[in-house]
Amino acid sequence: MAPGTPPRHIACIMDGNGRWAQHRGLERTHGHMAARAAVEAILDGALKEKVEWLTLFAFSTENWSRPEEEVSFLVRFLTQHLIGRETQYMHRRGVRLRVLGSEDPRIPAQVMDKLRETEELTRDNSTLQLSLAFNYGGRQDLCDAARSLVTEEVPAEDITTETFAQHMQMPELPDVDMLLRTGGEHRLSNFLLWHCAYAELVFLDVLWPDFRDSHFRHALELYQQRRRRFGALDPTDAAAAAASVPVKSPALPPGPATLLGLPTAIASHLGTTLWDGLRETARFTVHQLTTDSARAGRSNQPS
């Protein structure tokens, strides 16, 4: 990676809305409402840095376990306030919206309709591909790909990393270069497990509603300090290894076979026998010394 090269694909776990609200004595839903400025900041940053793909983790398959009131607010707020109000802004700036996730009967029809409308409106845009992970789970994505391979009866010998990726929910989604998570937590939370195989992980303590352009630039600086090897040697490391002089290992003392001029098997057996004998001798000596000491102590006691 050349210095200053922006990541092609940034994925973001927008964490900390609830804690942001609780720290202020507010309901958790207020934290979600306050996050609009953060979404605008990361969108503006990605456009400014000419990032090709941005994936935002908006709602996970595990989020259904949250209180019903918060879940209902999240699902509707995402489409009616966040996506709905920002649609024309994204469209004017060449952002294409893609929804990444599975359908669910618990999602209101009007919510899915709004998402599909925005997808259709922005279909021809190419400045930035914004994939919104909505009702998404990384493990589910992998299971769906495996199920698709079985359904299409793909021979086992034909399954490669390339063919497997082609059966995932969004086959064109590239590998993640930088995974950014706010809120101070250090985990993937079932997000883009396949695509994050070689992602550079950047964890920030800032809570998501407080995220601004300065935090985005700081994350990029951390990313650009990394040396991405993908399992191989960095060119600098390879050159240094080629130029280095091999260090000669110190000579080890000769083994029993060399000293005695005996075959290795016999010498090893002899060495084991001698060691066992020495160990038994030491044990007997310790026993004798202990016994003699005890006797001497009794003889010195007054009668």
N, C-alpha and C positions, 0 to 999 in steps of 0.2 A: 504494500500500500504506500503510494507516494505521499510525502508530507502535504497536508492540506487537502487531501482527497476526501470529499464528503462521502458518507456511507450511502450506498444505493438504496438500501431498505432499512428504515428505522421502525422498530416496534415499541410501543409504549404501554406500560401498565399504569393506568392513572389511579394511583392509590393515595388515600388520605382524606377523602371528602368527609367521611363520618367523624373522624378525629378532629378535623378542622372545626366542624360545627360544635362538637362537644366541648372543645377548649374554650368556646365562646358562650357556652350555656345555651346553645341552640339545638333544635331538632336536626337529626342527621340529614334530612331532606334539604336543609338550607346549605349544607356543604355541596350537594350536587348542583344546586342552583348557582352557587358561587364559582363553579368550575368552568363556566362558559369562557371567561377571559383566558384561562389556561389553555383551552382547546384552540382558541384564536392564536395564542402565542406560539404553540407548537406548529400550527398550520403555516403561520407567517414565516417562522424559522425554517421550516422544510422548503417552502417556496423560495425563500431568499438564498438558501444554500444549494438549490437545484437538486434536492433529494428526489429520487424517482418514485419511491414507494414509502408510504407511511401507514402503519397499521395501529389502530387504537383499540385497546381492550375495553369495550364499553359495558358488556354484560356477559357473565360467564354462565355455563350450565349449572354451576354450583350456587350462583346467586339466588336461585329460586328458594333456597332454604332460609333466606332472610325474612324478617317480618313482612307480612302481606302488604301492609301499608307502604313500606319502603320499596318493595318490588314493584307495586303498581305505579308509584311515583316515578321510579327509574325508567320503566318501560315507556311510559307516556311522555315524560319530560324529554327523553332522548330524541324522540321523533318530532313532537309538537314544538318544543322550544329550541333545542340544540340544532337538529338537522333542519327543521322547518324554517327557522329564522335565518339560518346560514346558507340555505340552498342557493339563492341567487348570488350571494357573495362568492361561494365556491365556484359556481358556474362561470361567473365573470372572470375569475382568475385561472380558469383552465383545469380545475380539480375534478377528477372523475371519482364518484363514490361507488364503492362495491361493498356489498354486505357479505360478510364471512360468518357462517353459522348455520345451524339447522332450524327448520321451522318447528313450531310447537303450538299445540292448540290453546295453550294458556296465553299466547301473544294475541292481543286484540287485532281483528282484521284491519281496522283503520290504521293501526301502527304499521303493519306489514305493507299496506297499500301506500303509505307515505314514503316508506323506504324504497319501494319498487319505483315509485314515481320519480324520486330523486336519482335513482340509478339510470332510469331511462333518459331523463333530462340531460344528464352529464355524460352519457355514453361515449360521445365523440371527443371528449376532452382528453388531453394527453400531457399536460404540464406536470401534474402530480396525480398518482394513483393512490387514493385514500381508501383503504379497506377497513371497514368498521366491523370488529369482531363482536357480534351481537348474538346472544345465546350460543356462544362458542365454547368448546372444550377441546383441548389438544388430544386427549385420549380418544374422544369420540371421533375426531377427524381421522385418526389412525385406524380405528375400528371400521369406519365407513369405507376407507380405502381398501382394507382387507376384504370386507364384504363385497365390494365391487369386483375385486379380482376373482373371488370365488364365483360370483354370479356370472361373470363373463368367461368362466372356465379357462383362465389363463394358466398354461402349464407352469409347474413349479420352477422348472429350469429357465423359464423366460422372465421370471420376476427379478428385477434388478432395482437399484435405488431410483433409476430413471423411470421405469415403468410403474413403480409403486407411487412415486410423486404424481404421475399423470392421473392417478385414480383418487387423488385427494380432492377436497371440496373446491379449491381454487388452484388448479394445476399450474397456472401461470405465475402464481405468487413466488417470488424469488426467496432465496435464503436470507435470513435476517443478518445484517452486518452489525447493527448496534441495538441491543435491547436496553431500553431506559425504563427504570421503575422509580417512582417517587414514593414518599411516605416512610422511608427508612427501613423498609422490609427488604430481605435478601432471598427471594425465591421466585420461581417461574410461575407458580400458581396455575399449572395446567395450560399454559399459553404457548401456542406455536412450538410444541415440543420437537417436531420434525425439523422445522425451519430454523430453530435456534441451535443446531448442532455445533456450529462454529461462530456463534454470535459473540461479540464483545459485550459483557454485562456491565452496565453503568447504573449504580444505585445512588440515589440522592435522598437526603434527609428531608428536603422541602415537601410539605404537604401539597397535594395536587392543586387545590384552589389558589395557592400562592405562587404557582409555577409561572415564570415569565421568560422573556427573551434571554435575559442574562443567564438563567439556569440552563436554557437550551444550548447557548454558546459554551457554557462550562462543560456540559456533557459532551459536546463535540470535541472540545480540547482534550478531555480525558480519552476519548476514543482515538484521536489522532496521535496520542502518545503511545498507543499499543503497537506491538509488532506482531502482525498476523502471519502465522506460519502454516496453518492448515495441516499440521502433522509433519511438515517438512522443515528443513533448516532454513533460517533466514539467510539471504545471500551474503550478508556480512559475516554471520556465524560460519557459513560454509567456507568462505575465503580464509577466515582465521584458522579454521580446523585444518585446511589444506596446507597453510604456511607453517603450522606449528611443528616443532621437532618432537618426535616421540620420546617419552621419558622411559629410560631403561629401568625395569623393575629390579630391586635389590635381590642378590642371589640368596636363595633359601638354603639353610643348612642341609647337608645330605641326609636322606632318610635311612632307616635301618637296613634296607636292602643294599644300598651302596656301601655303608660302613662294614657290613659283615660279609658282603659278597655272596648273599643268599638270594634265591628266588623271592619275588615280592610276596607271594602267598605265605611262604614259610616265615619270612621275616615279620610279616604282620601278625601271624599267629604267635610267634615268639615274643613280640612286643606286648601283645595282649596278656600273655601268660605272666610275663615279668611285672606288668602293671598290677595285675590281680594279686600277685605275691607281695609286692610292695604295700599295697593297700591293706592286706591282711596283717602284715607285719606291723604297720602303723597302728591299726586298731588294737592289736595285742599289746603293743607298747603302752598305749594310752590307758588300757585296762589295768596293766600292771602298775603303772605309776599311780593311778587312782587308788588301787587296793593298798599299795605300800603307804601312801599318804594317810589313808584312813587308819591303818594299823599303828602308824607312828603317833597319830593324834590320840588314840586310845591309851597307848603306853605312857604318854606324858601326863595323863590325867591323874590327879591325886587320889590315893586309895582311901 
